[in-house]
């Protein structure tokens, strides 16, 4: 069974049939004239940075095509973002983290992950925070959310006014432009009397941070709860009431789903105009 000690340059290069060279120049990946896949690592770097550079270049070898020397800047940027994500996953695979006996203290957990996987503490923190968020989102999707994380510090609470409010959550580690989720809290009158709620597309909603968001009881929205018609984005309150009754009033909307809905609406507008 694979263990963190197997995530080394030697083991991975041998398993994937990749030739590794060391030279005092910046790290890069290339393919030789004979078709051999090669990674050149900067010999001036410390071992930890060489291993992370190797994983970065490995992503280019396995997932990307083209010569960045002649590639448009936006293609290069997309490949580099993908490679940085790959390093995060490859250096600390979820199944290996899941096998760890992690302490309840958040800072001790970061320290242990950093030492076990041989990565900087900031990188271990980024990966662990990412896993906590993904677990949280999974609970949202299941519709059963009553999360009290043992890794949270002082809990913050938010009190909603008697008016409908929309909050935005910005994931600090996401590459998505704009908020990753909208949290919509409906007041009783809106919930019980309105058929749908207009969501202003150009408005910048008040930001809600992770510590506050963890402590909220929210329900997920699903396909059909959000629609976009002729450029107007609306939350279908009547569908939520049908599904949850009047006992639920706060809902999460994932902006990646909204982006797809808007794109579909725009294609329809172009088709029929």
Phi, psi and omega in degrees: 000138180293140179228166182306328181294345179277349183275070180237162179299313184297311183296313183291318180298319179292318182294327184258005177057054180242131180273129182248132176238156176237133180204152182282053175223167183298146183295147180197165177241147179202169177242130183287169179299332181276356179096003180283136178277129186230147172233125177258125182249143180291113183290348181277347185277153173292159185306318181299315181291325176298318180294319179291322175298320179300315180295322177298310180291330178298322177299316178300318181295315187277330192241342189243157177226158177102161180260116183295341179294334181241012185268143175302149185303321184290332174290317179300314181299317180297318179293321181292321177297317179297320181294322179294322175297317180301317179301318181298315181287317186290325181282336180220073181300143184299318185295331176286320177298321183294338179273351182284145171270095186271140177291160180285334180286129184300310183295323177294325177297315179299316179299316181294316180297320179299315180289319183294318185261359176064046180233161177298152181301320181297325178290319177298321179296316179301315181293317181293318176299321179298317180295318177300319179293319181294321177296321178297315180295326177297323177291325176297315182298325180285345180080009179240096185232111173213059193274127172233094186288134177285353180263356182279153178267232179292122182284141175250151180232152179237134179251121181278148177283184180277009177247154177298134182232146174238126179244154179244134174251123180253115177285118184294343182253006182272151174263003180287133179282128182090188181291149177277328177220153167251136175252116185250117179250116184266134173285166188298319182296316179297316182298323187264347185237340185260143180281321180209165181234126176286131177254108182298123186284331185264355184280140173266110184280156178301134184280142176241134184267171187297319182297322178289316184298324181299333188265003181267145173267107183235161177241149182280153168262152181234178181306129181100341178286332176244128176230155176232120180229121179055039176089350181263128182260128183224146172266126183275090185298323184299327178291321179294318179296320179298322184277320188248350188075200182262006183276344180248133184226356181238129189225152179250137178239124179273125188289337175294324176293319180297319180300319178294321179296317180295318179298319178297317179298319180294322177296321179294320179298316180294325182292321188260000176264000000 
